[in-house]
Amino acid sequence: MSVAAEPCASGVEYLQWVPGKRHFRCEKLSATMSTGDCSARHTAAIAGDERVSACRFCPIGAVHAGKVDPLQAASASAKVKITGHPDQDTRCTRCGRSDLRLIHAGGDICVSCWNRQREWRIGRNSKGTAPKTFRALRSRRAGIVVDGEPCYREVAETQNDAEVLARCIRELPDGLAFHDEVPGVTAWNEQAQRFEYRDRNDPAKVMLELRHEGLIHYVPAKADSLRPGEVVAVPFMPTSRMSVHAAAAWLDMDEDGDGAAVTPEWRPQAIVCSACGVAQVQARTFAGRVECRCPSCGSSSTGTLPRLSSRVLSTAVAAHRPGDRADHNY
């Protein structure tokens, strides 16, 4: 009688210290544990045990608990080879820093972001005055692929577009992929005095939003037969997808400083790598220029640079400028 092999997470080195048990080094908890303990912690975290909340979205714990390896699942759906995990779970999902302790109950944000958020909620900072520079939190959405079909996920209490992508990656690790599609064509409704989405195949039909378990789907309906409570979908900017080269050129031209923060440290941006579609593009400043890379497929802007016309770059800038996105991404 054959015995099924125990699941192994990609990139993890296992140790056979005790017969019948495997151990490994958990970098997130700075501890050595058995795969059985890891599995139990992940399962308890998914069930809502706050004592092990740090293990809730861990891809290694998911593998040890018998789920599909997110790295292998992403590789199966991507157009290029996936060589690394899209998420470094030591990073703050809001600011991208990796040198501060994370508050897992707050959406995996660092202690600095959590303190600024708390000051904003209570209406005063450490000096007793009202915060003036804090950007208010609101819901944002990202285009994701679920069971091979494009849909959208709404993430509450986010401060920027990069945070939405980071939280989707961390909270839905099982082969998550992003898309940049919109659910219909944009049309002006003169009677309602608003822009709205219409069905591509039948412009006489409007698109309605259906929300279920945090996911948003769109269905067509006749504009003259809407029922009370049905919500007509309004336009929003799709998820940004660029190559690392286009992202570097765009971020380098952002003279107004209204884009995502680019520092000498590698930080995730509000852009999905178009080569693999599963990870945020990371950017940094180096030697007076912006460099970009993808942690999943290994694409780098310092590699061979494709010829990008000025028309392509200007279109990318106009379509993905964060200031414009904020006005439409409801």
Contacts in CASP RR format, 6 or more apart in sequence:
PFRMAT RR
TARGET T0000
AUTHOR 0000-0000-0000
METHOD contacts of the structure
MODEL  1
MSVAAEPCASGVEYLQWVPGKRHFRCEKLSATMSTGDCSARHTAAIAGDE
RVSACRFCPIGAVHAGKVDPLQAASASAKVKITGHPDQDTRCTRCGRSDL
RLIHAGGDICVSCWNRQREWRIGRNSKGTAPKTFRALRSRRAGIVVDGEP
CYREVAETQNDAEVLARCIRELPDGLAFHDEVPGVTAWNEQAQRFEYRDR
NDPAKVMLELRHEGLIHYVPAKADSLRPGEVVAVPFMPTSRMSVHAAAAW
LDMDEDGDGAAVTPEWRPQAIVCSACGVAQVQARTFAGRVECRCPSCGSS
STGTLPRLSSRVLSTAVAAHRPGDRADHNY
6 22 0 8 1.000
6 35 0 8 1.000
7 63 0 8 1.000
7 64 0 8 1.000
7 66 0 8 1.000
7 69 0 8 1.000
8 14 0 8 1.000
8 63 0 8 1.000
9 59 0 8 1.000
9 60 0 8 1.000
9 61 0 8 1.000
9 63 0 8 1.000
9 64 0 8 1.000
9 69 0 8 1.000
10 69 0 8 1.000
10 71 0 8 1.000
10 72 0 8 1.000
10 84 0 8 1.000
10 85 0 8 1.000
12 24 0 8 1.000
12 60 0 8 1.000
13 24 0 8 1.000
13 25 0 8 1.000
14 22 0 8 1.000
14 23 0 8 1.000
14 24 0 8 1.000
14 35 0 8 1.000
15 22 0 8 1.000
15 23 0 8 1.000
15 24 0 8 1.000
15 32 0 8 1.000
16 22 0 8 1.000
16 23 0 8 1.000
17 23 0 8 1.000
18 34 0 8 1.000
21 34 0 8 1.000
21 35 0 8 1.000
21 36 0 8 1.000
22 34 0 8 1.000
22 35 0 8 1.000
23 32 0 8 1.000
23 33 0 8 1.000
23 34 0 8 1.000
23 35 0 8 1.000
24 32 0 8 1.000
24 33 0 8 1.000
24 35 0 8 1.000
24 38 0 8 1.000
25 31 0 8 1.000
25 32 0 8 1.000
26 32 0 8 1.000
26 33 0 8 1.000
26 38 0 8 1.000
26 60 0 8 1.000
27 90 0 8 1.000
28 54 0 8 1.000
28 55 0 8 1.000
28 58 0 8 1.000
28 89 0 8 1.000
28 90 0 8 1.000
29 54 0 8 1.000
29 55 0 8 1.000
35 64 0 8 1.000
36 64 0 8 1.000
38 55 0 8 1.000
38 60 0 8 1.000
38 61 0 8 1.000
38 64 0 8 1.000
39 61 0 8 1.000
39 64 0 8 1.000
39 65 0 8 1.000
39 66 0 8 1.000
41 52 0 8 1.000
41 55 0 8 1.000
41 61 0 8 1.000
42 52 0 8 1.000
42 55 0 8 1.000
42 56 0 8 1.000
42 58 0 8 1.000
42 61 0 8 1.000
42 62 0 8 1.000
42 64 0 8 1.000
42 65 0 8 1.000
43 65 0 8 1.000
44 51 0 8 1.000
44 52 0 8 1.000
44 55 0 8 1.000
45 52 0 8 1.000
45 53 0 8 1.000
45 54 0 8 1.000
45 55 0 8 1.000
45 56 0 8 1.000
45 58 0 8 1.000
46 56 0 8 1.000
48 56 0 8 1.000
50 105 0 8 1.000
53 104 0 8 1.000
53 105 0 8 1.000
54 102 0 8 1.000
54 104 0 8 1.000
55 61 0 8 1.000
56 104 0 8 1.000
57 89 0 8 1.000
57 108 0 8 1.000
57 170 0 8 1.000
57 171 0 8 1.000
57 173 0 8 1.000
58 89 0 8 1.000
59 69 0 8 1.000
59 70 0 8 1.000
59 71 0 8 1.000
59 85 0 8 1.000
59 87 0 8 1.000
59 89 0 8 1.000
59 173 0 8 1.000
62 68 0 8 1.000
62 69 0 8 1.000
62 70 0 8 1.000
62 173 0 8 1.000
62 174 0 8 1.000
63 69 0 8 1.000
63 70 0 8 1.000
67 174 0 8 1.000
68 174 0 8 1.000
68 175 0 8 1.000
70 85 0 8 1.000
70 173 0 8 1.000
70 174 0 8 1.000
70 175 0 8 1.000
70 176 0 8 1.000
71 82 0 8 1.000
71 84 0 8 1.000
71 85 0 8 1.000
73 174 0 8 1.000
73 175 0 8 1.000
74 82 0 8 1.000
74 86 0 8 1.000
74 175 0 8 1.000
74 176 0 8 1.000
74 177 0 8 1.000
74 276 0 8 1.000
74 278 0 8 1.000
74 296 0 8 1.000
75 81 0 8 1.000
75 82 0 8 1.000
77 145 0 8 1.000
77 148 0 8 1.000
77 175 0 8 1.000
77 177 0 8 1.000
77 278 0 8 1.000
78 177 0 8 1.000
78 276 0 8 1.000
78 277 0 8 1.000
78 278 0 8 1.000
78 296 0 8 1.000
78 297 0 8 1.000
79 275 0 8 1.000
79 276 0 8 1.000
80 275 0 8 1.000
80 276 0 8 1.000
80 297 0 8 1.000
80 299 0 8 1.000
81 297 0 8 1.000
82 276 0 8 1.000
82 278 0 8 1.000
82 296 0 8 1.000
82 297 0 8 1.000
83 296 0 8 1.000
83 297 0 8 1.000
83 298 0 8 1.000
84 295 0 8 1.000
84 296 0 8 1.000
84 298 0 8 1.000
85 295 0 8 1.000
85 296 0 8 1.000
86 169 0 8 1.000
86 176 0 8 1.000
86 278 0 8 1.000
86 279 0 8 1.000
86 280 0 8 1.000
86 295 0 8 1.000
86 296 0 8 1.000
87 166 0 8 1.000
87 169 0 8 1.000
87 170 0 8 1.000
87 173 0 8 1.000
87 279 0 8 1.000
88 98 0 8 1.000
88 295 0 8 1.000
89 108 0 8 1.000
89 170 0 8 1.000
90 98 0 8 1.000
90 102 0 8 1.000
91 97 0 8 1.000
91 98 0 8 1.000
91 166 0 8 1.000
91 267 0 8 1.000
91 268 0 8 1.000
92 98 0 8 1.000
92 100 0 8 1.000
92 102 0 8 1.000
92 108 0 8 1.000
92 109 0 8 1.000
92 110 0 8 1.000
92 112 0 8 1.000
92 113 0 8 1.000
93 107 0 8 1.000
93 108 0 8 1.000
93 109 0 8 1.000
93 163 0 8 1.000
93 166 0 8 1.000
93 167 0 8 1.000
93 170 0 8 1.000
94 109 0 8 1.000
94 110 0 8 1.000
94 113 0 8 1.000
94 158 0 8 1.000
94 159 0 8 1.000
94 160 0 8 1.000
94 162 0 8 1.000
94 163 0 8 1.000
94 166 0 8 1.000
95 109 0 8 1.000
95 110 0 8 1.000
95 112 0 8 1.000
95 113 0 8 1.000
95 261 0 8 1.000
95 267 0 8 1.000
96 110 0 8 1.000
96 162 0 8 1.000
96 166 0 8 1.000
96 267 0 8 1.000
96 268 0 8 1.000
97 110 0 8 1.000
97 112 0 8 1.000
97 265 0 8 1.000
97 267 0 8 1.000
98 265 0 8 1.000
100 110 0 8 1.000
100 111 0 8 1.000
100 112 0 8 1.000
101 110 0 8 1.000
101 111 0 8 1.000
102 108 0 8 1.000
102 109 0 8 1.000
102 110 0 8 1.000
102 111 0 8 1.000
103 109 0 8 1.000
103 110 0 8 1.000
103 111 0 8 1.000
103 114 0 8 1.000
106 114 0 8 1.000
107 167 0 8 1.000
108 166 0 8 1.000
108 167 0 8 1.000
108 170 0 8 1.000
109 117 0 8 1.000
113 159 0 8 1.000
116 131 0 8 1.000
116 134 0 8 1.000
117 134 0 8 1.000
117 137 0 8 1.000
119 125 0 8 1.000
119 126 0 8 1.000
119 131 0 8 1.000
119 134 0 8 1.000
120 131 0 8 1.000
120 134 0 8 1.000
120 136 0 8 1.000
120 137 0 8 1.000
123 130 0 8 1.000
123 131 0 8 1.000
124 130 0 8 1.000
124 131 0 8 1.000
125 131 0 8 1.000
135 159 0 8 1.000
135 160 0 8 1.000
136 159 0 8 1.000
137 157 0 8 1.000
137 158 0 8 1.000
137 159 0 8 1.000
138 157 0 8 1.000
138 158 0 8 1.000
139 154 0 8 1.000
139 155 0 8 1.000
139 156 0 8 1.000
139 157 0 8 1.000
139 158 0 8 1.000
139 330 0 8 1.000
140 154 0 8 1.000
140 155 0 8 1.000
140 158 0 8 1.000
140 161 0 8 1.000
140 163 0 8 1.000
140 164 0 8 1.000
140 329 0 8 1.000
141 152 0 8 1.000
141 153 0 8 1.000
141 154 0 8 1.000
141 155 0 8 1.000
141 164 0 8 1.000
141 216 0 8 1.000
141 236 0 8 1.000
141 329 0 8 1.000
141 330 0 8 1.000
142 152 0 8 1.000
142 153 0 8 1.000
142 155 0 8 1.000
142 164 0 8 1.000
142 165 0 8 1.000
142 168 0 8 1.000
142 178 0 8 1.000
142 239 0 8 1.000
143 150 0 8 1.000
143 151 0 8 1.000
143 152 0 8 1.000
143 153 0 8 1.000
143 178 0 8 1.000
143 179 0 8 1.000
143 180 0 8 1.000
143 181 0 8 1.000
143 238 0 8 1.000
143 239 0 8 1.000
144 150 0 8 1.000
144 151 0 8 1.000
144 152 0 8 1.000
144 153 0 8 1.000
144 168 0 8 1.000
144 172 0 8 1.000
144 176 0 8 1.000
144 177 0 8 1.000
144 178 0 8 1.000
144 179 0 8 1.000
145 151 0 8 1.000
145 176 0 8 1.000
145 177 0 8 1.000
145 178 0 8 1.000
145 179 0 8 1.000
146 215 0 8 1.000
150 179 0 8 1.000
150 181 0 8 1.000
151 215 0 8 1.000
151 216 0 8 1.000
151 217 0 8 1.000
152 183 0 8 1.000
152 215 0 8 1.000
152 216 0 8 1.000
152 217 0 8 1.000
153 168 0 8 1.000
153 172 0 8 1.000
153 214 0 8 1.000
153 215 0 8 1.000
153 216 0 8 1.000
154 211 0 8 1.000
154 214 0 8 1.000
154 215 0 8 1.000
154 216 0 8 1.000
155 163 0 8 1.000
155 164 0 8 1.000
155 167 0 8 1.000
155 168 0 8 1.000
158 164 0 8 1.000
158 167 0 8 1.000
160 260 0 8 1.000
160 270 0 8 1.000
160 322 0 8 1.000
161 240 0 8 1.000
161 260 0 8 1.000
161 270 0 8 1.000
161 322 0 8 1.000
161 325 0 8 1.000
161 326 0 8 1.000
161 329 0 8 1.000
162 260 0 8 1.000
162 268 0 8 1.000
162 269 0 8 1.000
162 270 0 8 1.000
162 280 0 8 1.000
164 270 0 8 1.000
165 178 0 8 1.000
165 239 0 8 1.000
165 268 0 8 1.000
165 270 0 8 1.000
165 272 0 8 1.000
165 280 0 8 1.000
166 268 0 8 1.000
166 280 0 8 1.000
168 176 0 8 1.000
168 178 0 8 1.000
169 176 0 8 1.000
169 278 0 8 1.000
169 279 0 8 1.000
169 280 0 8 1.000
175 278 0 8 1.000
176 278 0 8 1.000
177 277 0 8 1.000
177 278 0 8 1.000
178 239 0 8 1.000
178 241 0 8 1.000
178 272 0 8 1.000
178 277 0 8 1.000
178 278 0 8 1.000
179 238 0 8 1.000
179 239 0 8 1.000
179 241 0 8 1.000
180 238 0 8 1.000
180 239 0 8 1.000
180 240 0 8 1.000
180 241 0 8 1.000
180 272 0 8 1.000
181 238 0 8 1.000
182 197 0 8 1.000
182 235 0 8 1.000
182 236 0 8 1.000
182 238 0 8 1.000
183 197 0 8 1.000
183 207 0 8 1.000
183 218 0 8 1.000
183 233 0 8 1.000
184 197 0 8 1.000
184 198 0 8 1.000
184 199 0 8 1.000
184 200 0 8 1.000
184 207 0 8 1.000
184 218 0 8 1.000
185 197 0 8 1.000
185 198 0 8 1.000
185 199 0 8 1.000
185 200 0 8 1.000
185 203 0 8 1.000
186 195 0 8 1.000
186 196 0 8 1.000
186 197 0 8 1.000
186 198 0 8 1.000
186 235 0 8 1.000
187 195 0 8 1.000
187 196 0 8 1.000
187 197 0 8 1.000
187 198 0 8 1.000
187 203 0 8 1.000
188 194 0 8 1.000
188 195 0 8 1.000
189 195 0 8 1.000
189 196 0 8 1.000
192 232 0 8 1.000
194 234 0 8 1.000
195 234 0 8 1.000
195 235 0 8 1.000
196 206 0 8 1.000
196 207 0 8 1.000
196 232 0 8 1.000
196 233 0 8 1.000
196 234 0 8 1.000
196 235 0 8 1.000
197 206 0 8 1.000
197 207 0 8 1.000
197 218 0 8 1.000
197 232 0 8 1.000
197 233 0 8 1.000
197 234 0 8 1.000
197 235 0 8 1.000
198 204 0 8 1.000
198 205 0 8 1.000
198 206 0 8 1.000
198 207 0 8 1.000
199 205 0 8 1.000
199 206 0 8 1.000
199 207 0 8 1.000
199 220 0 8 1.000
201 220 0 8 1.000
202 220 0 8 1.000
204 222 0 8 1.000
204 223 0 8 1.000
205 220 0 8 1.000
205 221 0 8 1.000
205 222 0 8 1.000
205 223 0 8 1.000
206 220 0 8 1.000
206 221 0 8 1.000
206 222 0 8 1.000
206 223 0 8 1.000
206 226 0 8 1.000
206 232 0 8 1.000
206 233 0 8 1.000
207 218 0 8 1.000
207 219 0 8 1.000
207 220 0 8 1.000
207 221 0 8 1.000
207 232 0 8 1.000
207 233 0 8 1.000
208 218 0 8 1.000
208 219 0 8 1.000
208 220 0 8 1.000
208 221 0 8 1.000
208 226 0 8 1.000
208 230 0 8 1.000
208 231 0 8 1.000
208 232 0 8 1.000
208 233 0 8 1.000
209 216 0 8 1.000
209 217 0 8 1.000
209 218 0 8 1.000
209 231 0 8 1.000
209 233 0 8 1.000
210 216 0 8 1.000
210 217 0 8 1.000
210 218 0 8 1.000
210 219 0 8 1.000
218 233 0 8 1.000
221 230 0 8 1.000
226 232 0 8 1.000
234 330 0 8 1.000
235 328 0 8 1.000
236 328 0 8 1.000
236 329 0 8 1.000
236 330 0 8 1.000
237 319 0 8 1.000
237 320 0 8 1.000
237 324 0 8 1.000
237 325 0 8 1.000
237 328 0 8 1.000
237 329 0 8 1.000
239 272 0 8 1.000
240 270 0 8 1.000
240 271 0 8 1.000
240 272 0 8 1.000
240 320 0 8 1.000
240 325 0 8 1.000
241 271 0 8 1.000
241 272 0 8 1.000
241 273 0 8 1.000
241 274 0 8 1.000
241 277 0 8 1.000
242 250 0 8 1.000
242 271 0 8 1.000
242 272 0 8 1.000
242 273 0 8 1.000
242 274 0 8 1.000
242 281 0 8 1.000
242 316 0 8 1.000
242 320 0 8 1.000
243 273 0 8 1.000
243 274 0 8 1.000
243 275 0 8 1.000
243 299 0 8 1.000
243 306 0 8 1.000
244 273 0 8 1.000
244 275 0 8 1.000
244 281 0 8 1.000
244 292 0 8 1.000
244 293 0 8 1.000
244 294 0 8 1.000
244 299 0 8 1.000
244 300 0 8 1.000
244 301 0 8 1.000
245 292 0 8 1.000
245 301 0 8 1.000
245 305 0 8 1.000
245 306 0 8 1.000
245 308 0 8 1.000
246 274 0 8 1.000
246 308 0 8 1.000
246 312 0 8 1.000
246 313 0 8 1.000
246 316 0 8 1.000
247 269 0 8 1.000
247 271 0 8 1.000
247 281 0 8 1.000
247 283 0 8 1.000
247 292 0 8 1.000
247 301 0 8 1.000
248 283 0 8 1.000
248 289 0 8 1.000
248 290 0 8 1.000
248 291 0 8 1.000
248 292 0 8 1.000
248 301 0 8 1.000
249 308 0 8 1.000
249 313 0 8 1.000
249 316 0 8 1.000
250 313 0 8 1.000
250 316 0 8 1.000
250 317 0 8 1.000
250 320 0 8 1.000
251 259 0 8 1.000
251 260 0 8 1.000
251 262 0 8 1.000
251 269 0 8 1.000
251 283 0 8 1.000
251 290 0 8 1.000
251 292 0 8 1.000
252 289 0 8 1.000
252 290 0 8 1.000
253 313 0 8 1.000
253 317 0 8 1.000
258 321 0 8 1.000
258 322 0 8 1.000
258 323 0 8 1.000
259 270 0 8 1.000
259 321 0 8 1.000
259 322 0 8 1.000
259 323 0 8 1.000
260 267 0 8 1.000
260 269 0 8 1.000
260 270 0 8 1.000
260 283 0 8 1.000
260 322 0 8 1.000
261 267 0 8 1.000
262 269 0 8 1.000
262 283 0 8 1.000
262 284 0 8 1.000
262 285 0 8 1.000
262 290 0 8 1.000
263 284 0 8 1.000
263 285 0 8 1.000
264 284 0 8 1.000
264 285 0 8 1.000
264 286 0 8 1.000
265 284 0 8 1.000
266 282 0 8 1.000
266 283 0 8 1.000
266 284 0 8 1.000
266 293 0 8 1.000
267 282 0 8 1.000
267 283 0 8 1.000
267 284 0 8 1.000
268 280 0 8 1.000
268 281 0 8 1.000
268 282 0 8 1.000
269 280 0 8 1.000
269 281 0 8 1.000
269 282 0 8 1.000
269 283 0 8 1.000
269 292 0 8 1.000
270 280 0 8 1.000
270 322 0 8 1.000
270 325 0 8 1.000
271 280 0 8 1.000
271 281 0 8 1.000
271 320 0 8 1.000
272 278 0 8 1.000
272 279 0 8 1.000
272 280 0 8 1.000
272 281 0 8 1.000
273 279 0 8 1.000
273 280 0 8 1.000
273 281 0 8 1.000
273 294 0 8 1.000
273 296 0 8 1.000
273 297 0 8 1.000
273 299 0 8 1.000
275 294 0 8 1.000
275 297 0 8 1.000
275 299 0 8 1.000
276 294 0 8 1.000
276 296 0 8 1.000
276 297 0 8 1.000
276 299 0 8 1.000
277 296 0 8 1.000
278 296 0 8 1.000
279 294 0 8 1.000
279 295 0 8 1.000
279 296 0 8 1.000
279 297 0 8 1.000
280 295 0 8 1.000
281 292 0 8 1.000
281 293 0 8 1.000
281 294 0 8 1.000
282 292 0 8 1.000
282 293 0 8 1.000
282 294 0 8 1.000
282 295 0 8 1.000
283 290 0 8 1.000
283 291 0 8 1.000
283 292 0 8 1.000
283 293 0 8 1.000
284 290 0 8 1.000
284 291 0 8 1.000
285 291 0 8 1.000
290 301 0 8 1.000
291 300 0 8 1.000
291 301 0 8 1.000
291 302 0 8 1.000
292 300 0 8 1.000
292 301 0 8 1.000
293 299 0 8 1.000
293 300 0 8 1.000
293 301 0 8 1.000
293 302 0 8 1.000
294 300 0 8 1.000
318 324 0 8 1.000
END
